[in-house]
Amino acid sequence: MLPLVLFWSSFGPAVTASTVLQDAPCFVDDMVAALHDATGNDGELVNSSLTLLGICRESDYSSRPILSELSVGIRRNNRRGVEVLYPAAVLISEEDDQENIMVTFDLPQSPLFKLKPVLVLAFKSPLTDGELGVTFSSQFLQPNTQSACISGGTMYILLTGRSSEGNVDQKWKVSVQAKSPNMKENLKDVLIGGKSGSNMTPLLLFSVDTGTDRRPGSSLASLQTSSLSFLCELRRFLDAVLPQHRTEPPLLRLDSLQSLPPLALGLSTSETLLVEIINSTAPTIFSFTSWSSSQPVHPGQLALSPNLLEELRQRLEKNEEQIKEMIRQGMLPNRASEKLDRLKELSAFQRQEPAAGESQYCAFLLLKALQTVTRTYNMQKKLRATRAGPSTRGPICGLGSLTVSLERLLLGPQSADLNNCRGSCTFPLTNSNNHAVLLSYHIERGDMNERGPCCVPLAYDPLEVIDWNNEGSFLSIKPDMIAKECGCR
């Protein structure tokens, strides 16, 4: 259980960092992934990571070697070999006549302090209110004065600390000051959350070499199971490859939709049902409403027959090849390939050995995610071709995109393209029936008391929702959800 971290402030209410952690079960995994991607093959910090990590471009190069060393170590150890330590409490105080704010980190005893600590100030969401240069000063930092440059994409501030003996309690006092005058209020927003709506969670990271003694239960490997890492990587993959839509209220609650009775996914799931799900190309939403740091995911398991196991492998390979072709064509970012390889590794779904129940389940989730991605881009291609088709009558009845924003999901996708039918139904009618022809006949005769044919959906695809709760994993099917064919009626 993570210790409670309190932010006591003379200029606002107490804020608990543990709340941020409970809302974001991928909190640490996301941060380790960001550090993993922070350096290139040459071991140098890449430019794209500077903003994310709050690193100033023009100054403060003294901390970069240690941060590079941390990132390279994470890459070398396949994201392992990282220890995490949370402060027992944090005190934030200020004096009205001074521009600086004092932050005191109450740290527990730990032999990890003999290593090189990196103090991380992590934010629940990116900071968006302009740019802010900040100076941190403390005898516990090395060097004693370090800078951070916060802008729209900053999610972490990394400060290199001084190693010390860890057999005594420590209180790190860090003076924080904005570089520009009259920016103290903005600095408060960064530290405790204000108009920017950000919440800060502090922690210490230590890079542990192979063979270094570790405290039982303290390592990242013990804090996060392989299934959790798989789900976190799956979420990052979906965020990276799916089109991002601006969230527009009101948000759609999935439980407000009509649904078929939920189907349990587990070792006892029928073969017939699994065949239908694996062969289905309906898009999938991964909801996981009960997933949190305090309520970790219990890995699901599947027991597939050898024939169905081979079918799953073949469909994974087919969808993987489609994803790689999209990457080659520039439809998807290059980093999607690395994330896909990482997902395959975490699922441990190998042809050489029989896959365990949990491995089969992760492979099943991966297939449904890849099917959702390929379907999304194939539908976009189809809609573009429809719009580009020749027409002398203006826009005729056809399928168009309609995206709705979903309630906040811990995995995603965060939106669904439901499609809609739009365009005119003038003679000759598109995909019509006799009744629509007769309606058009009456309208052409000037009978204004009857409605004309309307462009409406004629066929639908369902939406599949995979969720976790305290009783296990379930699949819910929302029927007649996504329009796939239009006509005049």
N, C-alpha and C positions, 0 to 999 in steps of 0.2 A: 504494500500500500504506500502510495507516495505521501510524503509529509506535507502538511498544510503550510503554504507560503503566504504570509500576510504582508500587505503593503499598507503601513500605517502612515497617514498623511495629515499634515496640519492644514491642508487646503482642499480636502475632499474626503469622501467616505472610504472605509477600508475596502480593498479589492483583493480577492483571493485568486492566486495564480492557479490553484488546483482546479478551479472552475474551468479555466482555459484548457487544462490538460484533459479533463473529463469530456469536454466538448470536442476534442480533437485527438482521437486515439492514435493517429499517425504523427503526432507531434514530434517525437524524437526521430522516428523513421524518416520523416520528411527532411528534417534538419541534416541527418547523416547523409541522405541522398544528395542534398544540396552541396554539402562539403565534398562528397565523392565527385561531383561534376564540376567542382570549382577549379580544378587544375587540368591542364592538357597533358599530352603524352610527355612533354618536356619537363613536367613538374612545376611549371609556372602558373600562377593564377590567371585564368582567362578573363578577358575584359567583361564578358557578359555576367560574371559572378561578382564583380566589384560592387555594383548597385545593390544586388540582392543581399550581400554581406555587409553593406554600409562602409566599404573601404574607400578612402579618398584616393583619387587618381594622382593628385599633384603633390601629395606629401605623405608623411607617416609611413614610409617604406620599411621602417625598422621592424614592424610586427609581421610583415608579409612572409619572411622566411619561416616563422613558426607556424603560421596558418597554412602555408604551402606544405610544410612537413606533416601537419595533421591531415590534410587532404590526401597527400600521397600515401600516408599510412593506411587510410581508410580504403583507398583503391587497391593497395597491395594486399590487404587482408580481407578483400571482398566484403567491405563494410563491417567487418568485425574488428575486435581489438580496440573498442571505444568504451570507456567507462563514463557513467553519468552520475553526478552528485548534485542534489538539490539543496539549496539553503534552507535552514530550519525556519528562518524568518527574515524579512527585509524591512528596514525602517527608512522612510523617506522624509526628510525634514528640510526646512528652508528658513532663511532669515530675510525679513522684508527689505532690509537695506542692502542686501547683497544680490548679485546676479547668479551666484552659483546655488546648486541644490546638492545636499549631502545624502548619499545613499549608503546605508550600512547593511552588509550582508552577514547574517549570523550563520556561520558554517560549522558543521559538525566535525568531530575528529575523524580522520581518515588517513591511512598510509598513502593514499593517492596523491597527497600534496607534495610528496617527494618528486613527483613527475612534473611536467610542464602543464599547468592548468590553463585552460582557455575559458574565460568568462563569456557566456553567451546571453545576450538579452534578446529573447525571441518574441515575436509579435503574432497574435492570432491572425491578423490580416495585414496586407501591405499598407504602409503609411502613404497617404495620398495628398497631404496638405503641403504642397510646395517642397522646397529644399531647406535643409537645416544642417549647418555644420556644428558639431558638438565636440568639446574637449573633456576628456576624463583624466583625472589626476589622482594618484594614490601611490603610497609606498609599496603596496601589494601588487602593483602592476609593473611589468618589465617590457619596455621602458616605463618610467613613472608617469609620463604624460603621453596619452594616445588620443587620436582623433577619429571621429566617425563622420561620414557624410551621408545624411539620410535624405532620400528622395522617394519618388512615387513607388518604386519597386522594392524598397528595402523591407526585408522581413527578419533579418538578424543583424545584430551588432556584435562583433567578436573582438574581445580584448584579451591580450596575452598577459597571464599572471606570472608571479614569481614563485618558484618552487620553495618549499619549506618543510619542516618537520610536521607531521600530521597528528602527533599524539596529544595535542592540546586543542581546545576550542579556539576558533579564530573569528574575528570580526573584521571584515574588510570594509574600510571606510573609503568611499570613492566620491570625490568632488566632481560634479557634472556642471558644465557651463556652456551656454550657446556662444559660438564664435562671434556672431553679430549682436550688437546691442539691441535691447528692447525685444528680445526673442524668448524671454523667460516663460511666458505663458505657453508658447509653442512647445517648449521643452517639457513643461508639465504635462501637456497632452500626450507627448511621446512616452513619458515615464509611467503615468497612471491612467491614461485614457481620458479623453475629454471630447471635444467636438470632432476629433478624428475617429473616435470610437475604437481606438486600439487598446489592447490589454497586453502588458508585458509580462513575460515569464522568464525569470533568470535561472540558469543552471551552469554547472561547470562540466567541461569535457576534458577527458584525459586520454591521450593516445598510449595504449599499452602494447609494449613489444611482446612478441611470442616468447613464452616461458616466464613472463612476469606473473607473480602470484596475484590471484584475484580473490576478492572477498566473495563467498558464496552468495549468489542471488543479486550481485551488483552489476554484472555485465550487461551490455546491450542484448547479447544473445539470450540471457535469462529473462530480461525485462520484456522482450518481444518475441513471441513464438514465430515459427516459420509461416504459419497460416496468417498471422497478423501482418508480417512483412509482405506476404503475397498480396493480401488485400490492399495494403498501402501502395504497393507498386502498381496494382491494377488500377487504382484510382488515379495515380499520376499518369499512367498510360492513357486512360480515357480523357483526362484533362488535356493531354498533349496532342491527341490525334483528332478528337471530335471538334466540329465547329463550335466556337464559343459565342453564345448569344447573351446579350445584356438582359439581366434579370428584370422582368417587368411585372409589377404587381397587378392584380392579385395572383398569388402563387397557388398552383393547383395542388390540392391535397389528394394523394393517391387513394386514401381510404374513403374519399367522397365518390369514387367511381364504382359502378356496378362491377362485380367480380364473381367469377365462378368459385366454388368452394376451394380453399387452399389445399394444395397437394404437398404432403410431407416429402422432403428429399433426404434419403438416408439409406442405410443398408437394406431396409425392407422395401424400398421403392420398386414397383413392378417393372419388369423388363419392357412391357408394352408402352408404359408411360415414358420411360427413359428414351426409347426409340423415337417416340413422337417429339419429345423436347429437343433431342439432338438433331433431328431432321428439320425442325422448325426454323424458319428464317425470320420470325417475328423479332423485332427489337426487344432488348431486355433492359430493364431498370434494376439496379442493385440498390436496394433501399437500406437494409441493415439498421433499422430504427433503434435497436437495443444495443448497438455497438458503441462502447466507450472505454476509456482507460480503466474505469472502476468496474466495468462489466465487459471483460474481453470476450472476443469471439471464441466460441468453442468450435473447433474445426469440424466441418461436415465430412461425411464419409459416404462413398458409393461402392456398390459391389456389382461391377459390370461383368457380363459373360465375356468369354474370349472373343466371340464374334462382334459384340457391341463395343468392346474395348478397341478392336481393330477399326471399327467404323469411326469411333471417336478420334483415333490417331489420323486416319485418312482425312477426315473433315478439318482437323487442326492443321494438317499440312497444306490442304487446299486453301484455307483462309489465310494462313501465314504467307503463302506465296502471293496471294492477292494483295496483302498488306505491303509486302516487299516491292511489288510492282508499283503500287501507289507511291511508295517512297522514291523509287527510281524515276517516276514521272513528275516528282515534285509536288504531288498532291498532299503528302504528309511530310513532316519534318524528319531530318536524318536521325535525330535522337530517338525517334520511335523504334528504330531497329535495335538499339541498345536496350531499350526498355522491354521490348518483346523478348529478347534473349534472356534478360533478367527474369522475366515472368516464367519462361520455360524452365530456367534453372531452379527457381523457387518451387515450382510445382513438382519437380523431381519426377516428371512423367517421361520415363525413358523407355525406348523400345527394347533395350537389351534385357531388362529385368521386369518381372510382373509388378505393376504399380500397386502400391498400398491403397487402402480405402480413402485416406485423406488426399493422396496424390491424385487419385481418380477424380475426386471432388474438385480440386483446384483446376485440373485440366478441363473439367466440364464448365467451370466458371469462365476459364480463359476462352473456350470455344464460343460461349454465348457472347462474350465481350467482342471477340473478333467478328462474329456474325453481325453484331450491331454496327460495328465500324464499317464493314464492307457494304452492308445494306444502306447505310446513311449516304455514302459517296456514290453508290450505284443509283440511288434515288435522285440525288442532286444532278447526276449526269443525265438521267432520263428527263428531269424537269427542264434542264437547259435545252435539250434537244427539242422538247415540245414547244418551248418559247421561240426557238429559232426556226421552227417549221414555217413553210410558206402559207400565207393566208391573204386573200383579197377581201375578206369580209370583216376584218378587224379580229379582235380576240374571240375565238370560239370556245365553246365549253371544253374545259380541260382541267387537268390536275395542277394545283399550285401548292407552294409551301405554306404551312401555317405552324408556327412554333409556339409552344406554351412553356412557361417557366414552372418548374415543379417546386414543391416545398423543399426546404433545405435537406439534402440527402448527404449522409456521411460518405457515400462512395460515388454514386452518380449513375449515369449522366444527370446533370442538373436541369435538363430541358428535354422535351420530346417534340419531334416534328410530326404533327398529326395529319398534315396535308388538308387541303380543302378544294372544292370544285368551284370554279369561277369562269365566267365568259358568257357569251350570248348563245341563245337557242333559236336561231333563225334558220329558215329553210335553205338547204337541206339539213335536217337535224342531225346532231352527233349522237350516235349510240342511243337511239330512241326506240320507242315502241308505238303501237297503233294509237294508244290513248294520247300520247304526246303529239302525234301527227294530227289527230282530230282537234286537239286544243289549238294547235297552230292554225289549222283551217278556220276555226271560229274567230280567232284574233284577226286573221287576214280579211275576213268578211266584215270586220268592224264591230264585232260583238265585244264590247268593253266590260260586260258583266262577268266574263269568265277570265280566269288567270291564264297567262301564257305558259308554255313549258319552261321549267326552271332547270338550271344546271345543278345537279345534286350527285352525291356519292351513290354508286350502285353496288360497290363491294368494299369490304374492309378487311384489314389485318388486325389481329389482336395485339395487345401489349403485354409482355411477360414481365412480372415483377418477382424478383428473388429477394426474400427478406429473412432476417434472423430474429428470433425472439428467445425468451427463456426456455422454450420447449424444443427448439431446434431450428432447422432451416426449412423454408416453405417456398413453393412456387404458386403465385397467384396469376391468373389469366384474366385480363380485362378485355372482354370481347368487343368487337365492332368499334375499335378505337382509332385506327389509322386508315384514312381513305386511300384506296389504291386504284379505283376505277371510277370514271365520271360518265354521266349521260344526261340527256334531256328527258324530264318526266313532268 
